[in-house]
Amino acid sequence: MLVLEGRAYIAGRIEPRAIGVEDGTIVAIKKQLRGDPVYRYGDALILPGGIDVHVHLREPGMTHKEDFASGTESAAAGGVTTVVDMPNTIPPVSTPEALRQKLRIASRSAHVDFGLYAGPASGRDVEALRAATAFKIYLAETTNAPAIPSFEAAGEILAAVAGTGAYVAAHCEDPRLFRKGVATSLEEHHRVRSPRAEASAVAELGKHRATTPLHIAHVTSQDALGARPRDATCEVTAHHLLLDVTSKLGPRAKVNPPLRTPKERTDLWQALVDGRIDMFASDHAPHTLDEKSVRFEDAPAGVPGVATTFPLMFRYVRRQTLSLERFVAMFSENPAKLLGVNKGAIAVGRDADLVVVDPRRIESITASRCRSKCGWTPFEGTEGTFPTATFVRGQLVAQEGELVSERVGRMITARQG
């Protein structure tokens, strides 16, 4: 039996405990346990591993930006033990064969557990894609992702998914409300694709939801939160919480939905603190520096982030802006509930996905520490607290930012466990 010793976060409390693991599952939690090997972490915290329900690992088709090996190495460095990959690859995951191809790639390459979104073009496509973890719809065009043609078509997809047990994640922007013109700056990009367009898409989608579990991706504004249908979940990214239109990053910070004004960013933080946002998600969308070092209007939308959610947001736990309970709920527990997987908490019978962190350690975020193939981060030089160790089903995958076990990742499926 493998044993980890440290200050474990269990059922809302921090307690000195030994955690026993066999066959990837937590089998015992006691004050003392015998085992081999034994990892002794002293005063460090042991937390549930992170679950990121929104990543773009770019494989197949765009592996010069990222791939499953590099992207899941980045995830492990950032304390993320499960990722769910978006369908807008080349080819898109809109057919059973494309889904099987991506599953083969991920199964031989992933260093953490993974799920796969399918991107059905219509309700008729859903049945053949039931093997996917969940489904994704884009209500407006974004980089490498064509939009569903109408809210009625989106409604047909939602209705078709209703009987599968899976959920639908939605990129919510209403293109009917986009301003005309080409944005040449972060401020203009925000005005063209405004919070009003985001809120409208959320509200319109709610009219077509029926009984299907609905998840709103990357909310950026109070208006979008206010339009959210009852019982729908939502996520927020670190870049929408920490960056705004005043950023000096220019095209590097171009994302969809756009960064907002400082006031809207502050309001988004307040919504998080008030408990109105269910989970963190990175929307890890890497592009190379060359691709981002062009005119704003020519730059692709997206920033890397799977490695930085934990170190960035944990610093607000250290500052007591965010409670540890709320952090764990947003990083681990609530994403596990959305997916229906046997993860997200330290408890007997759960997968032994665990992250070790010393709250006293502070370091500068760097591209090299993040391990992504794209080679940059919008948070270069920002202070953060990285995990010191990441375990996936009891296997030590990353230690001090270095990969120590390879290709241990397995596919998860909707409503498992």
N, C-alpha and C positions, 0 to 999 in steps of 0.2 A: 504493500500500500504506500503510495506517495503521500507525503504530509507537508503542508505549508503551515508555518507558525508566524503569527503577527497579530496586529490589531485589526480584526475583521469587522466589516460593516454587515451586521446581521439583523434583519427585521427592525431597521431604524435605529439601531444602537451600535456603538463601537465597543467591542469586547476583545480582550486577549484570548485568542482561540487557536486550536490546532484543527486544520481542515484535512480530512482523509479522503483520498481519491483513488478509485479503482475503475479501470476500463472507461476512463473519461468522465466518470460521474462522481459527484460528491456523495460519499457513503457514511461519513461521520463528521460531527463537529463537537469537539470536547475541549476541556481545558488542557488536556495532555493526550497525545497519541503516539504510539510507536509505529515506525514505518521505515521504508528505505526506497528512495532517498527522502531526506528531510531537508526542506528549505526553511532556514530560520531568518526571518525578516525583522526581528526585534520590534522597535517602535513604529515601523512603517505601517501604512494602512494597506489592507487587502480589500479590494472592491470588486464588484461584478464587472466582467469585461464589457466593453462598449459595443453597441449595435448601431451601425450606421445604415439607415434604410435608403440612402440616396448617394450613390457613387457612380461615376462614369469611368470605367477602367479601360475603355478605348479599344478593347480587343474583342473581335477581329477588326481589321481594317485601318486602324490609326495607331499602330503600336510604336510609332516614333514619339508619341506623346506619353503613353503609359501602356502597360499590359497587366495581366492578372498577377504575374510574379512581382513586378515592381510595385503595383498598386496595393497588393495585400501585404507586402513588406512594409510599405509606408503605414498601412493601417495598424500593423502589429507594433511598430515604433510608437504610434500614438495611442496605444491601449485599446484599439478596436479589434474585437475578436470575431465579429460577424459583419459582413457587408452585403448589401443587396444592389446588384449592378443594373443600371438602366439600359433600355433596349436600343438606344440610338447609336448603334455601331454600324459597320459596313460589312455585310448586309445588316439591315435592321432586324431585330428579333420579332418579326411579324409572321413568320411561318414556322411550322414544326421543325423543319430541317435546320433553320437558322438557330432555333432554340437548342436542338441537339448538338449542333456544332459548337455553340458557346459553352454548353455543359461539358463537352469533351475537353475543350481548352482549359476551362477553369479547374476541372477535376485533376488535371495533371500539373497545374501550376500554382494553385492558391495556397498561401501560407496560413490563412485563417478561413473559418467557415463562410459560406456565401449562399446567397439566394440570387435568382435571376428574374428580372421583370420581362414580361412580354409586352409588345406594343401593337395590339390588334388595330387594323385599319378600319374595321367595322365590327358590328356585333356578330356577324356570321363567322368571324375568325376565332372567336373566343374558345369554342369547344375544342378545337384542334390544339390549343395552346394551354390546356388545363395543367400540364406538367410544370408550368411556370410557378414561381413563388407568389407573384402578384402581377398586376397589370398597370400600365402607365398610359395616360393620355395627355397630349399636349394641346391646349386650347389656343395657343398662338405659336407661330414659328419661332424656333430658336436654333442655335447652331447644330447642324446635322439632324434636326428633328422636325419633320413636317407636322403641321397642325391637323387635328381632326377638323373636317370641313364645316361642321355646324354643331351647335349645342344639342340638336336633335340626334345627330349621329353619335355624339358622346353619350346621350341617354340610352341609345340602343346598346352600346357597349356595356354601360352600367347594368342594364337589365339582363344582358347575357351573362355577366359575371356573378349575378346575384345567387345563382345556384351552385357555384363552384366552391364556396367557402373561403375564397381569396378576397382581397381588397383591391380597390382602384386608387392609385396615386395620381394626382392631377396637377399639372403645371397650369396655374390659373392666371391668364391675362386675356382680356377681351379685345381682339384686334379691331373691332368696330369702333373702339374708343381711342385708338392710337392717333396721336396727332400726325399730320402730314409733315414731311420733311425728313432730312437725314441728320441724325444726331452726330455732333462732332466733339462732344465733351460729356463727362459724367452728368453734369447738370442738365444738358439738353436730353440726354438719354432718359433721365428720370422724368422729364416733362413729356417726352414722346410716349413712353410706356408708363403712364402715371399710376399712382395708387388707385385712382378711380377705375381704371381699366382692370386692375387686379380684383378689386372688390366686386365689380360687375360680374366678372367671370365666376367668382366663388358663388355669388347669389344665383346666377343663371344655372350653374351646375346643380345647385341644391334643388332646383325645381324638377330636375330629371333624375334625382338620386334613387328613388324608390327605397328598397331595403338593402341595397348594396353597401357594405362598409366602404367609407370614403375617407381618403387621407389627402389633405391639402399640403402640397410641397411648398417649401421656402416662403412662408408668409413674410411680408415686409412692412405691413402697416396695421394700425388699429382698425381702419376701415375693412380690410380683408378679414380680420378676426371677427369683427362685428357681423359680417355677412355669412360667417361659417354656419352651415346647417347643424342642428342639434345632433350630438353624438359623433359628428365627424371629428377626426383627429387632425393635428397639424404639426408642422416642424418649423424650426428656425435655424438659420445658418450663423456661424460665427462671423462671417463677413458682413452680413446685414446688421448684426448687433454691434460690430466694432468699427466698421468703415462707413463713410457717407460721401456725398457728392463733393465735399471739400478735400478729399484725398488727392495727394499729388501723384498717385500712381497712374493716372490717365487711362490709356487703353488696357493696361494690365488689370485694372479693377473693373473693366466692363463685364457685367453679368446680367442675366435675365432671370427673374425680374431685376430691374436696376437697383443700385444703391440709392438710398433716399436722402432727404435733408437731415441735418443734425437733429431737428425737433422730432421728426418722424422716427429716427433711430432711437432717441431717448424714450419716446412713447412705446416703442417696441420692447425696450428693456423693461419698462414698467409693467407691460403686459406679461412678460416672462416672470418677473418677481411676484406678480399677483396670481400666478398659477394658470394663466389663460392659454399657455402654449404647452403642448404635450411632450415634445422631445427635441433634442438637438439632431441635426443631420448636416453633413458637410456640403452636400452638392459638389463633391470633389469632381471638378471638370477641368483637367489639366490640358494646357496647350504649351507649346515650346515658347521660349523667350523670343525667338525670331518671329513666330506667328503673332505674338502680342506686341512686338516692337514696330508697329506700322501705324498709319493714320487711324484715328479712333473709329471712323466709319468702316474701315476695312478689317478691324481686329475681330477675331471670334470671341464670343461671350463665354466666360467661365474662368474660375480660378481653382488651383489645387487646395485641398483642405482636410483630407481624411486623417492626416497625422497631427493636425493642429487644434482640433476641437477640444480634446482633453486638456492639453497644456494651457490653452488660452482660457477656457472656461473654469478650470480648476483654480486659477489664480483668484477668481471672484469668490470661490469658497474660502480661500485663505484670507481674503479681505472681509469676509462675513457679509458680502453683498448677496450671496447665494448660499442657502443652507446645503450641507452635505446631502441631506435627505432629498432635496429638490434636484440636486445635481445627479445623483444616482438614478432617480426616477426618470430624468430626461435623457440620460446617457445610456441607460441599461434597461430598467424595468418597463417603461412604457413602450419602447420599441419591441421588446420581447412579447408584450401583450398584443401589439398590433400584428405581429407575425404569427402569434400562437405557438411559439417555440419554447422548449424547456430550458430557457436561459434567463439571464437578466437579474438573478438574485443568488445569494450565497445561502443555500438550503440543501438539506439531504434530498437526493433524487434529482437535483438539477445538474446540468452540464457544468463541468469544472472550468468554466471560462472566467479567468481571474486576472486582475491587474494589481500590481504592487506599486505604491507611490509613497515617497517620503515628502510630506508637505513642506518640510523645511528647505528643500532643494529648489533653487531658482536658477534658470539658465536662459540664455538668449536663444530664441528660435532661429534656426538657420536652415537653408535648403539642404545641406548635407545631413543634418539631423533628421529631416523629414523623409529622406530616402526615395522620393518620387523620381521617376525617370525624367519628368519635365524640367527638373533642375532649378526650380525657384519657388518662392512662397511670398504672398503679399504681406506676410507678417515677419519678414526678415528683421532681426534685431529686437523684436518685441520680447518682453520677459514672459516666461512660461514655466510650468512644472510638468515635466514629462514623466511617464511611468518608468520605473527601474526594471520591471519585469512584466511580461505578458504571457499568460498560459491559455492555450486553447484545448479544451477538454483534457486538462491535466498535463499537457505537454508544454514545456517551456519553449516558446517560439522566439521571443525577443528578450534580450537582456542588455540594459544600458544602451538601447538603440540599435544593437547589432542583432541580426538574425542568427539564431543558434539551432533551429530546427526548420526543415524545409518541407513544403508541399504536404502539410497535415490537414489542409482545408477539406471540408465535405459540404455537399449541397444540402441546404435545408429546403423544406417545402411548406406550402401554406397549411396552417392549422395542424402542425405537428406537435405532439406532446401535450 
